Amino acid sequence: MKHFFLIFILLILLPFSYTWSSTIIVDIDGTGDYTSIQDGIDNASSGDIVLVYPGTYYENINYSGKNITVASKYYTIGDESYINNTIIDGNNNGSCVLVNSNETNPYMIGVTLQHGNGFYANNTHFGGGINIHSASITIEKCNIKNNKAGMGGGIYIGVSQNTSLKGTNINNNLSSIQGGGVCKQNDAEITFSQQDLCNIYMNYSPVGSDIYNYEGDMTVYVDTFTVQEPDKFYAYVNDGSIIMDILHHKIEQINEDVYVSTNGSNKNSGLSWNNAFQNIYHALIMVESGSTYPNTIFVDEGTYSPSTTSEFFSLGGKDHVSLIGVGQELSILDAEQTAILLEIRNISNYLVRNFSLINGQGNYVGGVNINYNSSIRFENIILKDNNCDRGVSHFFLYSDCVASLNNVKIISTDEINGVALSSRVNTLLLLSSCIIMDNVVNPDSYNFGAISCSNNSCPVIINSSIINNYGIISSGIAMLWSFDSMYLINCTIVDNKDCSEGTIRLVDDSHINLINTILRNEPYTEIWFHPTAEPNSASLEYCNVDGGIDAINTNNNGTVYWGEGNIDEDPLFVGGDPFSYELTKYSPCIDAGTPDTTGLHLPATDLAGNPRIFNGRIDIGAYECQDTVSVDQPDTSFIHNLYLFQNTPNPFTNETEILFITADYTRVEDYYLSIYNTRGQLVRKFDGTTNNFWVKTKIIWDGTDEQGKQVAPGTYLYKLEYNGHAVVRKMVKVR
């Protein structure tokens, strides 16, 4: 009688059409109508109930456009033990459940979804536990756990009229792109019950570990969430809002440094090497972040991969958190071609140091993807053998981001499919003491070998080498719609091959400045200007260019400033096997660089780790010959904080551009740019407050003094003062 009354109550709560439904029994032991859930669905009509008896069903079910109910015996008896004992196991062969055929009123009640890996479409897996697209569903009293996907490890909802969640647990799901627990895309709608609360906790994704909301407003009512006061790491909003109503939380975040080891356990405290976590992604869930309490995740020696430590990729980041290994070749993050290695979105002041990042694989990016207002530093890193289907193989910086790479090697041992490094759309990228070599593009997917930059994104590359890369159109550097200038200072760009339009290719208002740099590549054209659209420009000083000025093809669309000190001679590299690009003591590049390195702020050492300036003058290229007597080293106390470049043009007639860059990630106002005449009299002063100085600052001086009057032709000094330091350079104004 009791059971009959409960069934009666449940039935009257269902929509009217369901009260006239048929019940189809699915029982794995063969005593029901069918032994598989999908067979039950296939033979059901809208309004029917597919009642699933306890057991583990290894299948991936599809509602197939039918407005039916799939439920465990919890639905008829009310015993919650049936929820845990009635399991749809996706067997890592797609989503456990698909609802993507215009269903408007289906139900899923009282089942567990596990081990799904998502519906594959557009080179991504969507919805590990359940994929809802162009449909709606009510999910009640379910467990959605231990699933994974690219978007929506637990649930993916796209273009849904309304998905309703009641009393459902969503935990321990993983997503490599966004939305570890729940991913709501496009104009989908989702309603969380205020009476029968859900639990969402300990899911992981690099963006929105528990919830990702692409657009629109969302109110989330839960009994238990991962943390009591979630920030964007746990609940990420792209465009819209998330209002969280949380009664309880699963963890207290750790406001201390934490430790990760291959011998650790995620059940440990993580507060010492002896109690280390095993997974970096788990450490990211646990560690607290903030500008007033920066913390570090220390990673021990070893290989962290899906097969060895169950590491999950992509790894994300948190504001003001550092991820530090024990050595460039000792701490190894190996994605084993399962996903890209790092997905960094809207993260500030994130440091990654002392790692090898290898075997990443993605659709558009293989290794590291940084985008949307992020700032990140990489130090002492190897990026190796990362691949993509098309796009950027190793490192991609996109949309209003800032990144600095110091002592980073970007190399490949096999053929790859995309350009090695790319920066696009108002980004600032600083490379210091880096090596980009042996990268080969697949001619069917991409045309550039080492570096591409576009849309006002011009890297500054210092003391670095670009060697032995292969590209179809350009093998070294490709610039498009760059507007500002790229700077190459003391670089060695040699043995790049197979390009049809130059080692360096400039298109549509692109500009490049080379100082103390070696260019020696195949074929003959070192710098190539696109013949149409906006004109380009190139400036070279104290460079060694194979073929001299004749190796620059302007195509009558731009200008070349061939400055002082340029030569065209064999650099006389050391050579050997493996080939060394260091200089022999007979090299014409020795002591042939610019006599005045003030403002360049070169690193203290060359790429081989030797002192950078010997014999009182810098060598051309990324390596300094050591066969001479050392002299005093330059002051390097703030070489990574500030770069002041020679004004362009110089000499100038009407106006000139003065560019400087600070590598600080926060706005700094306490610095000044002052212009003096040769008698030491102040002519013009620009200060940080009135000129809104930022990371990359360009000052245009029109040759006027403080009263707006034109100054006389002659030599002037411009002095940049910043945090107690001062850098001075000369410029000449002509009639």
matplotlib code that plots the C-alpha trace (Angstrom):
import matplotlib.pyplot as plt

x = [0.0, 2.9, 4.6, 1.4, 0.7, 4.3, 3.9, 0.6, 2.1, 5.1, 2.8, 0.5, 3.6, 4.5, 3.1, -0.4, 0.9, 3.1, 0.2, -0.9, 2.5, 3.7, 6.6, 9.4, 11.6, 15.4, 17.2, 20.7, 20.0, 17.5, 14.3, 12.9, 11.8, 15.3, 18.9, 20.1, 18.8, 19.1, 17.0, 14.4, 14.5, 14.4, 11.2, 9.6, 7.1, 7.0, 5.5, 6.8, 9.0, 12.1, 12.6, 16.2, 16.9, 20.2, 23.4, 26.2, 25.2, 28.2, 26.6, 26.1, 22.4, 20.6, 17.1, 16.6, 14.1, 11.7, 10.1, 10.4, 11.7, 14.7, 14.8, 16.1, 13.9, 14.3, 11.6, 9.1, 10.3, 12.0, 15.0, 18.1, 20.4, 19.1, 20.8, 24.3, 23.5, 22.0, 25.0, 25.4, 29.1, 30.2, 33.3, 35.2, 33.4, 31.3, 28.8, 27.0, 23.7, 22.8, 19.8, 20.4, 17.4, 14.9, 13.6, 11.4, 10.3, 12.3, 13.3, 16.3, 15.7, 17.9, 20.8, 24.6, 26.6, 30.3, 33.3, 31.8, 34.2, 31.9, 30.2, 32.8, 32.1, 34.1, 37.4, 36.2, 34.4, 31.3, 29.5, 31.3, 28.3, 25.5, 25.4, 22.3, 22.1, 19.0, 16.9, 15.8, 15.7, 14.9, 17.7, 16.6, 18.4, 21.3, 25.0, 27.3, 30.8, 34.2, 33.5, 35.7, 35.4, 36.8, 33.8, 31.5, 33.1, 29.9, 27.2, 27.4, 24.4, 24.3, 21.3, 18.9, 15.5, 15.7, 17.6, 16.4, 18.6, 17.1, 18.9, 21.8, 25.4, 28.1, 31.6, 35.0, 34.5, 37.2, 37.3, 40.4, 39.0, 36.2, 33.4, 34.6, 31.3, 28.8, 29.4, 26.6, 27.2, 25.5, 21.9, 21.2, 19.1, 19.5, 17.4, 18.6, 15.9, 15.7, 13.9, 15.8, 19.4, 22.2, 25.8, 28.7, 32.2, 35.8, 35.5, 38.4, 38.9, 41.5, 38.6, 35.6, 36.5, 32.9, 30.8, 31.4, 28.8, 29.4, 26.7, 23.6, 22.7, 22.7, 21.7, 23.1, 21.4, 23.5, 23.8, 27.5, 30.1, 33.8, 34.5, 32.2, 33.2, 34.2, 36.2, 36.6, 38.7, 35.7, 32.8, 33.8, 31.7, 32.6, 29.7, 27.0, 26.8, 26.7, 25.0, 26.0, 23.7, 25.8, 24.9, 28.1, 31.5, 33.7, 37.2, 39.1, 41.6, 45.2, 46.7, 50.3, 52.7, 51.8, 53.9, 53.4, 55.3, 55.0, 55.0, 52.4, 48.6, 45.7, 44.5, 47.6, 47.7, 50.0, 52.0, 55.4, 57.3, 56.5, 52.8, 52.7, 49.8, 50.2, 48.5, 49.1, 45.4, 44.4, 46.9, 45.3, 41.9, 43.3, 45.7, 44.3, 45.4, 45.5, 47.6, 48.3, 49.2, 50.9, 51.5, 53.6, 52.9, 56.3, 56.6, 59.2, 61.4, 59.6, 57.2, 53.6, 51.4, 48.0, 49.7, 52.2, 50.5, 46.9, 47.7, 45.0, 45.6, 45.0, 46.4, 45.2, 46.3, 45.3, 46.1, 49.3, 50.3, 53.7, 54.2, 57.8, 59.6, 63.1, 64.8, 64.2, 64.9, 63.9, 60.2, 58.4, 54.8, 53.9, 50.3, 50.9, 49.0, 45.7, 45.3, 47.2, 49.5, 48.5, 45.2, 45.6, 42.6, 42.2, 44.9, 47.2, 50.8, 51.2, 54.8, 55.9, 59.5, 61.8, 59.8, 59.8, 56.4, 56.1, 53.7, 50.8, 48.1, 45.2, 43.1, 44.5, 47.2, 49.4, 51.5, 50.5, 47.4, 47.3, 44.4, 42.1, 43.9, 46.3, 49.9, 52.3, 56.1, 57.9, 61.5, 63.8, 61.4, 61.6, 58.6, 59.1, 57.2, 53.9, 51.5, 48.3, 45.9, 46.3, 47.4, 50.1, 52.1, 54.0, 53.0, 50.0, 49.4, 46.1, 44.0, 45.4, 47.8, 51.3, 53.9, 57.7, 59.8, 63.3, 65.6, 62.9, 63.7, 61.0, 62.1, 60.7, 62.1, 59.4, 57.4, 54.8, 51.7, 51.8, 53.9, 56.0, 55.0, 52.4, 51.1, 47.9, 45.6, 47.2, 49.6, 53.0, 55.5, 59.1, 61.6, 65.0, 67.7, 65.4, 66.0, 63.4, 64.8, 64.0, 60.4, 58.9, 55.4, 53.1, 52.5, 48.9, 48.1, 50.4, 53.0, 55.2, 58.0, 59.1, 57.1, 54.0, 52.5, 49.6, 47.0, 49.3, 51.2, 55.0, 57.3, 60.6, 63.2, 66.6, 69.7, 67.9, 68.3, 65.9, 67.6, 66.9, 63.1, 61.2, 58.3, 56.6, 56.1, 58.4, 60.7, 61.7, 59.2, 55.9, 54.3, 50.8, 48.9, 51.5, 51.4, 54.0, 57.6, 59.2, 62.6, 65.3, 68.4, 71.5, 69.8, 71.1, 68.7, 70.4, 69.8, 66.1, 65.0, 62.5, 60.5, 59.2, 58.9, 61.9, 63.1, 61.3, 58.0, 56.3, 52.7, 50.4, 51.9, 54.5, 57.8, 60.9, 64.1, 67.2, 70.2, 73.4, 71.7, 73.0, 70.8, 72.1, 69.4, 68.1, 67.0, 68.6, 65.9, 66.3, 63.5, 60.6, 57.9, 54.5, 54.0, 50.4, 48.3, 50.0, 53.8, 56.2, 59.6, 62.8, 65.7, 69.1, 72.1, 75.3, 73.9, 75.6, 73.3, 74.0, 73.8, 73.8, 71.1, 70.4, 69.0, 66.1, 63.3, 60.9, 58.8, 58.5, 56.2, 58.1, 61.5, 64.7, 66.9, 70.4, 72.2, 75.7, 77.9, 76.1, 78.4, 78.0, 80.6, 80.7, 80.1, 82.6, 80.6, 82.3, 80.3, 80.9, 78.5, 76.2, 76.5, 77.4, 76.5, 79.0, 81.7, 85.3, 87.9, 88.3, 84.7, 84.0, 81.1, 83.4, 83.3, 81.3, 78.0, 76.7, 79.3, 76.6, 74.4, 72.8, 69.1, 69.2, 69.6, 71.0, 71.1, 74.2, 75.1, 74.8, 72.9, 75.9, 75.9, 79.1, 79.5, 77.7, 80.1, 83.9, 86.7, 84.5, 82.1, 79.3, 79.5, 76.9, 74.5, 73.3, 76.7, 79.7, 83.2, 85.2, 88.7, 89.3, 89.8, 86.7, 85.9, 83.3, 79.9, 76.9, 74.5, 71.8, 69.9, 66.7, 67.3, 64.0, 62.0, 62.8, 63.8, 64.5, 65.0, 66.6, 64.2, 62.9, 63.5, 66.9, 67.9, 64.4, 62.9, 59.3, 58.7, 60.2, 59.0, 60.5, 59.5, 60.1, 58.7, 58.4, 58.0, 56.1, 52.5, 51.0, 50.6, 53.6, 53.5, 56.7, 58.9, 59.7, 61.0, 62.9, 64.5, 67.6, 69.8, 73.6, 74.0, 71.9, 68.8, 65.5, 63.5, 60.5, 59.2, 56.7, 55.5, 53.7, 50.6, 49.6, 50.6, 49.0, 52.1, 51.5, 53.5, 54.4, 54.6, 55.2, 56.0, 55.8, 58.0, 57.2, 60.4, 58.7, 59.6, 57.3, 55.9, 55.1, 57.9, 60.0, 63.6, 66.6, 68.3, 71.0, 71.8, 69.4, 69.5, 66.4, 66.5, 64.2, 64.0, 62.4, 62.6, 65.9, 67.5, 68.2, 68.9, 70.1, 70.2, 71.0, 69.0, 69.5, 67.0, 67.7, 66.1]
y = [0.0, 2.3, 1.7, 2.2, 5.5, 6.7, 5.7, 7.5, 10.7, 10.5, 10.0, 12.9, 15.2, 14.3, 16.1, 14.9, 13.0, 10.8, 9.5, 7.5, 6.1, 2.6, 1.2, -0.6, -2.7, -2.9, -5.5, -6.6, -10.1, -10.7, -10.8, -7.5, -6.4, -5.6, -6.0, -2.6, 0.8, 1.9, -1.0, 0.2, 3.7, 2.6, 0.7, 3.4, 6.1, 9.7, 9.6, 6.1, 5.3, 3.2, 1.8, 0.5, -2.1, -2.1, -2.9, -1.3, -0.7, -0.2, 1.9, 5.4, 6.1, 8.6, 9.9, 10.1, 12.9, 11.1, 12.8, 9.8, 9.2, 7.1, 6.2, 3.7, 2.0, 5.0, 6.5, 3.8, 3.0, 6.1, 4.2, 6.3, 3.3, 2.6, 5.8, 4.5, 1.0, 1.9, 3.0, 4.1, 3.7, 5.4, 3.3, 6.4, 6.0, 9.1, 10.9, 8.6, 10.3, 12.3, 14.7, 16.5, 15.8, 18.6, 16.8, 19.3, 17.4, 14.3, 13.2, 11.4, 10.3, 8.4, 7.1, 7.4, 8.5, 7.8, 7.3, 9.2, 11.2, 13.4, 13.7, 14.4, 17.3, 20.1, 18.5, 18.7, 16.4, 17.9, 16.7, 13.7, 12.7, 14.2, 16.3, 18.5, 20.5, 22.0, 20.2, 20.4, 17.8, 17.6, 15.8, 14.7, 12.8, 11.7, 11.2, 12.6, 11.8, 10.7, 11.9, 14.0, 16.0, 19.1, 21.2, 20.2, 17.3, 16.5, 18.3, 20.3, 22.5, 24.3, 26.0, 24.6, 26.0, 25.0, 22.3, 21.7, 20.3, 18.9, 17.1, 16.0, 15.5, 16.7, 15.9, 14.7, 15.5, 16.9, 19.2, 20.1, 23.4, 24.8, 23.8, 20.8, 20.3, 22.2, 24.1, 26.4, 27.7, 30.1, 31.1, 28.0, 28.2, 26.2, 26.2, 25.0, 23.9, 26.0, 23.2, 20.1, 21.4, 20.0, 19.5, 20.6, 20.1, 19.0, 19.1, 20.5, 22.5, 25.2, 27.6, 27.3, 24.2, 23.7, 26.0, 27.9, 30.3, 31.6, 34.3, 35.4, 35.4, 32.3, 31.7, 28.6, 27.1, 24.4, 22.6, 22.0, 23.7, 23.2, 26.5, 28.9, 32.0, 30.9, 33.1, 32.8, 29.7, 27.8, 29.7, 31.5, 34.0, 34.9, 37.4, 37.8, 36.8, 33.9, 34.4, 31.7, 30.6, 28.1, 26.5, 24.4, 23.9, 20.9, 22.2, 25.0, 26.5, 26.3, 29.8, 28.4, 27.0, 23.4, 20.5, 17.9, 14.7, 11.6, 9.7, 11.8, 11.4, 13.8, 12.6, 14.2, 17.7, 19.0, 21.1, 19.4, 17.0, 14.2, 15.0, 16.1, 15.9, 13.7, 15.9, 19.5, 20.0, 19.0, 21.4, 24.2, 23.3, 23.4, 26.4, 29.9, 32.9, 36.6, 39.7, 40.0, 36.4, 34.9, 31.2, 28.6, 25.1, 23.3, 20.3, 17.6, 15.8, 13.3, 12.9, 14.0, 12.5, 10.7, 7.3, 7.7, 9.9, 10.3, 14.0, 15.8, 18.3, 21.1, 22.7, 26.1, 28.8, 31.2, 34.8, 35.4, 31.8, 30.3, 26.8, 25.9, 22.7, 21.6, 21.8, 22.4, 18.7, 17.3, 18.3, 17.1, 17.8, 15.3, 15.5, 12.3, 13.9, 14.0, 17.8, 21.0, 21.5, 24.9, 26.8, 30.3, 32.6, 35.9, 35.1, 37.7, 37.4, 33.7, 32.3, 29.0, 28.0, 25.0, 22.6, 20.6, 20.9, 18.1, 16.2, 18.6, 18.2, 20.4, 21.6, 25.2, 25.2, 22.3, 23.5, 26.7, 28.9, 32.3, 34.6, 37.4, 39.8, 37.4, 38.1, 35.3, 34.7, 31.6, 31.0, 28.1, 26.1, 23.6, 23.4, 20.3, 18.2, 19.9, 19.5, 20.9, 20.0, 23.5, 26.8, 27.2, 24.2, 25.4, 28.9, 31.2, 34.6, 36.2, 39.3, 42.0, 39.7, 40.2, 37.4, 37.2, 34.2, 34.0, 31.1, 29.2, 26.6, 25.9, 22.8, 19.9, 16.5, 15.5, 17.2, 19.5, 21.2, 24.8, 27.8, 27.4, 30.7, 33.3, 36.5, 38.3, 41.2, 43.8, 41.5, 42.3, 39.4, 39.7, 36.9, 37.0, 34.4, 32.0, 29.4, 28.5, 25.8, 22.7, 23.5, 22.3, 23.1, 20.7, 22.4, 21.4, 23.3, 26.3, 28.4, 29.9, 28.2, 30.0, 33.1, 34.9, 38.1, 40.2, 42.8, 45.2, 42.4, 42.9, 40.9, 42.2, 39.5, 40.0, 37.7, 34.9, 32.5, 31.4, 28.5, 25.7, 26.3, 25.4, 27.4, 27.5, 31.3, 32.5, 30.4, 32.9, 35.7, 36.7, 40.0, 41.2, 44.3, 45.0, 48.8, 49.1, 47.9, 44.5, 44.7, 42.1, 42.8, 40.6, 37.7, 34.9, 34.1, 31.5, 28.3, 28.8, 27.3, 26.7, 29.9, 31.6, 35.1, 35.7, 34.7, 37.7, 38.7, 42.0, 42.6, 45.6, 48.3, 46.0, 47.4, 45.8, 47.0, 44.9, 45.7, 43.6, 40.7, 38.0, 37.1, 34.2, 31.9, 30.2, 31.3, 34.6, 37.1, 37.9, 40.5, 40.6, 43.4, 42.4, 44.5, 45.5, 47.2, 49.5, 50.1, 48.5, 49.4, 47.8, 49.4, 47.7, 48.8, 46.9, 43.7, 41.0, 40.3, 37.7, 39.6, 43.0, 45.5, 43.6, 40.8, 43.1, 43.1, 46.0, 45.4, 49.2, 49.2, 50.7, 51.9, 50.5, 52.4, 50.9, 52.3, 52.3, 49.3, 46.8, 44.1, 41.2, 38.6, 34.9, 34.9, 32.0, 30.0, 27.3, 24.6, 20.9, 18.2, 19.2, 22.5, 25.4, 29.0, 30.5, 32.7, 31.7, 34.1, 35.0, 36.0, 39.5, 39.8, 40.1, 43.7, 44.7, 45.5, 48.9, 50.9, 52.1, 49.4, 51.9, 51.3, 47.9, 46.2, 43.0, 39.9, 39.4, 36.3, 35.1, 31.9, 29.8, 31.3, 33.3, 36.9, 39.1, 41.9, 41.3, 43.6, 46.7, 46.2, 43.8, 41.2, 40.8, 37.8, 35.9, 34.6, 36.4, 35.2, 34.4, 34.5, 38.1, 39.6, 40.4, 44.0, 45.3, 43.8, 46.1, 46.8, 44.1, 44.9, 45.8, 44.3, 42.4, 45.5, 48.1, 48.5, 51.9, 51.8, 54.2, 56.7, 56.3, 57.9, 59.2, 61.7, 63.2, 66.4, 66.9, 64.2, 61.0, 58.0, 57.0, 53.5, 51.9, 48.8, 47.8, 44.1, 44.9, 43.6, 46.5, 50.1, 52.2, 55.9, 56.9, 57.3, 60.2, 60.8, 64.0, 65.6, 67.9, 69.9, 69.4, 72.2, 70.1, 72.4, 70.7, 71.0, 68.7, 66.3, 63.5, 62.0, 58.7, 60.2, 62.6, 60.3, 57.2, 55.0, 51.3, 48.2, 49.3, 53.0, 55.0, 58.7, 60.9, 64.1, 66.7, 68.7, 71.3, 72.6, 73.0, 76.2, 74.5, 76.2, 74.3, 73.7, 74.2, 71.4, 69.7, 66.8, 66.1, 63.6, 61.8, 60.3, 57.7, 57.6, 54.6, 53.2, 54.9, 54.0, 56.2, 55.4, 58.1, 58.0, 60.5, 61.7, 64.3, 66.8, 68.1, 70.8]
z = [0.0, 0.9, -2.4, -4.4, -2.7, -3.5, -7.2, -7.3, -6.0, -8.4, -11.3, -10.6, -10.4, -14.0, -17.0, -18.0, -21.0, -18.8, -16.8, -19.9, -20.6, -21.0, -18.8, -20.5, -18.2, -18.9, -16.8, -17.4, -16.2, -19.0, -17.0, -18.3, -21.8, -22.9, -21.6, -23.0, -22.3, -25.9, -27.0, -24.5, -25.9, -29.5, -28.8, -26.7, -27.7, -26.4, -22.9, -22.1, -19.2, -19.7, -16.2, -15.7, -13.1, -11.1, -12.9, -14.9, -18.5, -20.7, -23.4, -24.8, -25.0, -27.2, -26.5, -30.3, -30.2, -27.9, -24.9, -22.6, -19.1, -18.4, -14.7, -12.1, -9.6, -7.4, -9.6, -8.5, -5.0, -3.7, -2.4, -3.1, -3.1, -6.6, -7.8, -7.1, -8.3, -11.6, -13.8, -17.4, -18.1, -21.3, -21.4, -22.7, -26.0, -26.2, -24.0, -21.6, -22.7, -25.8, -25.9, -29.2, -31.4, -30.5, -27.5, -25.5, -22.4, -21.6, -18.1, -16.5, -12.9, -10.4, -12.4, -12.3, -15.4, -15.4, -17.7, -20.7, -22.8, -24.8, -28.2, -30.8, -33.2, -34.7, -33.4, -29.8, -27.3, -25.8, -22.6, -21.0, -18.9, -20.9, -24.0, -24.5, -27.7, -29.4, -26.8, -23.2, -20.4, -16.6, -14.7, -11.3, -8.5, -10.7, -10.0, -12.8, -11.9, -13.3, -16.9, -19.1, -22.3, -24.0, -23.1, -20.2, -18.4, -16.6, -18.6, -21.8, -22.7, -26.0, -27.6, -25.0, -24.4, -20.7, -18.8, -15.3, -12.6, -9.4, -6.5, -8.8, -7.8, -10.3, -9.1, -10.2, -13.8, -16.0, -19.0, -21.1, -22.4, -20.2, -17.8, -15.8, -14.1, -16.3, -19.5, -20.7, -24.2, -26.6, -25.6, -23.6, -20.4, -17.2, -14.1, -10.7, -8.3, -5.1, -3.2, -4.3, -4.3, -6.4, -5.4, -7.7, -6.4, -7.1, -10.9, -12.9, -16.0, -16.9, -17.4, -15.1, -13.1, -11.8, -14.0, -17.3, -18.5, -22.0, -22.0, -20.3, -16.6, -14.4, -10.8, -9.2, -6.1, -4.5, -1.2, -1.6, -3.9, -4.0, -2.2, -0.3, -2.2, -5.7, -8.0, -11.8, -11.4, -10.1, -11.8, -15.0, -16.9, -20.5, -21.0, -18.4, -14.8, -12.3, -9.0, -6.5, -3.7, -1.6, 1.7, 2.2, 0.7, 0.1, 0.8, 2.6, 0.1, 1.1, 1.6, 1.5, -1.0, -2.0, -3.3, -6.1, -6.6, -8.7, -5.5, -3.8, -3.3, -3.8, -0.3, 1.3, 2.7, 0.0, 2.5, 2.2, -0.1, 2.3, 2.0, -1.6, -4.0, -7.0, -9.6, -10.6, -11.6, -8.0, -6.6, -8.6, -7.2, -3.7, -3.6, -2.8, -4.9, -4.5, -5.0, -1.3, -0.8, -3.9, -3.6, -5.4, -6.6, -6.4, -8.7, -8.1, -10.6, -12.8, -15.7, -15.1, -17.8, -18.2, -18.2, -15.3, -12.8, -14.1, -14.8, -16.7, -19.4, -20.2, -17.1, -16.2, -13.8, -11.1, -10.5, -8.6, -8.5, -9.6, -11.0, -10.5, -11.3, -10.2, -13.6, -17.3, -18.1, -14.8, -14.3, -17.4, -18.3, -21.0, -22.4, -24.5, -27.4, -25.4, -25.2, -25.2, -22.2, -20.8, -21.4, -19.8, -20.1, -18.2, -15.7, -14.2, -12.9, -13.5, -13.5, -15.0, -14.5, -14.9, -17.0, -20.2, -21.9, -24.4, -26.6, -26.5, -29.2, -30.2, -33.0, -33.3, -30.6, -29.5, -26.5, -24.7, -25.4, -23.7, -24.4, -23.2, -20.9, -19.4, -18.2, -17.8, -17.5, -18.7, -17.5, -18.2, -20.3, -23.1, -25.5, -27.5, -30.0, -29.6, -32.5, -33.9, -36.6, -38.0, -36.5, -33.9, -32.6, -29.5, -28.2, -29.0, -27.5, -28.4, -27.6, -25.2, -23.5, -22.1, -21.9, -21.4, -22.3, -20.8, -21.6, -23.5, -26.2, -28.8, -30.8, -32.7, -33.6, -35.9, -38.7, -37.2, -38.6, -37.6, -37.0, -33.8, -32.1, -32.9, -31.3, -32.5, -31.7, -29.4, -27.5, -26.1, -26.3, -25.0, -25.8, -24.1, -24.5, -26.4, -29.1, -31.8, -34.0, -36.1, -36.6, -39.9, -41.1, -43.0, -46.3, -46.3, -43.1, -42.5, -44.4, -41.7, -39.8, -36.7, -35.8, -37.0, -35.6, -36.7, -35.7, -33.8, -32.0, -32.5, -30.3, -28.9, -29.4, -27.6, -27.5, -29.2, -32.1, -34.9, -36.5, -39.1, -39.3, -42.5, -43.9, -47.3, -47.5, -44.8, -42.6, -40.0, -39.2, -40.8, -40.0, -41.0, -40.1, -37.4, -37.2, -34.5, -34.9, -34.1, -32.6, -33.1, -30.9, -30.9, -32.6, -34.8, -37.6, -39.8, -41.8, -42.1, -45.4, -48.2, -48.1, -51.2, -49.9, -47.6, -44.2, -42.8, -44.5, -44.0, -45.1, -44.8, -42.6, -40.9, -39.5, -38.2, -36.6, -36.5, -34.3, -33.9, -35.7, -38.1, -41.1, -43.2, -44.7, -47.8, -50.3, -51.1, -49.9, -46.3, -45.9, -48.3, -48.5, -49.8, -53.0, -52.3, -49.6, -47.0, -47.2, -44.9, -43.5, -42.2, -40.2, -39.8, -37.7, -37.1, -38.6, -40.7, -43.7, -46.2, -49.5, -47.9, -48.8, -52.0, -49.9, -49.0, -51.6, -51.0, -54.1, -54.3, -51.3, -48.4, -47.2, -45.9, -43.4, -43.9, -40.9, -39.7, -39.1, -41.4, -43.0, -45.4, -44.4, -43.4, -39.6, -39.2, -36.8, -34.7, -36.6, -35.9, -35.0, -33.4, -35.2, -33.0, -33.8, -31.5, -33.1, -33.7, -32.7, -36.4, -36.9, -38.4, -36.0, -33.0, -31.5, -34.5, -32.8, -31.9, -29.9, -27.5, -25.9, -23.5, -23.4, -25.0, -21.6, -22.9, -20.6, -18.6, -20.6, -24.2, -25.2, -24.2, -20.7, -21.3, -20.3, -22.8, -23.5, -23.9, -25.0, -24.4, -27.3, -28.1, -30.8, -33.5, -33.0, -30.0, -29.0, -27.6, -28.5, -25.3, -26.9, -25.6, -22.1, -20.1, -19.1, -16.6, -17.1, -17.9, -15.1, -15.4, -12.2, -14.1, -17.5, -17.4, -16.2, -18.9, -22.5, -24.1, -27.9, -30.3, -31.6, -35.2, -37.5, -36.5, -37.7, -38.0, -39.4, -38.1, -35.5, -34.1, -32.2, -28.8, -27.7, -24.3, -22.7, -19.0, -18.2, -15.0, -15.2, -13.3, -14.4, -13.1, -12.9, -11.3, -14.4, -16.7, -20.2, -20.4, -23.5, -23.1, -25.4, -25.3, -22.8, -20.3, -20.5, -20.2, -23.5, -23.0, -20.3, -20.4, -17.1, -16.4, -14.9, -17.7, -20.5, -19.1, -19.5, -19.7, -20.5, -24.0, -24.5, -27.6, -27.3, -30.4, -30.0, -32.6, -32.0, -29.8, -26.3, -23.3, -24.8, -28.1, -30.0, -32.6, -31.3, -33.4, -35.4, -33.6, -31.2, -28.2, -25.4, -24.1, -20.6, -19.1, -15.3, -13.6, -10.1, -9.4, -12.7, -15.7, -19.3, -21.8, -25.6, -28.4, -31.3, -34.1, -35.4, -39.0, -41.1]

ax = plt.figure().add_subplot(projection="3d")
ax.plot(x, y, z, "-o")
ax.set_aspect("equal")
plt.show()
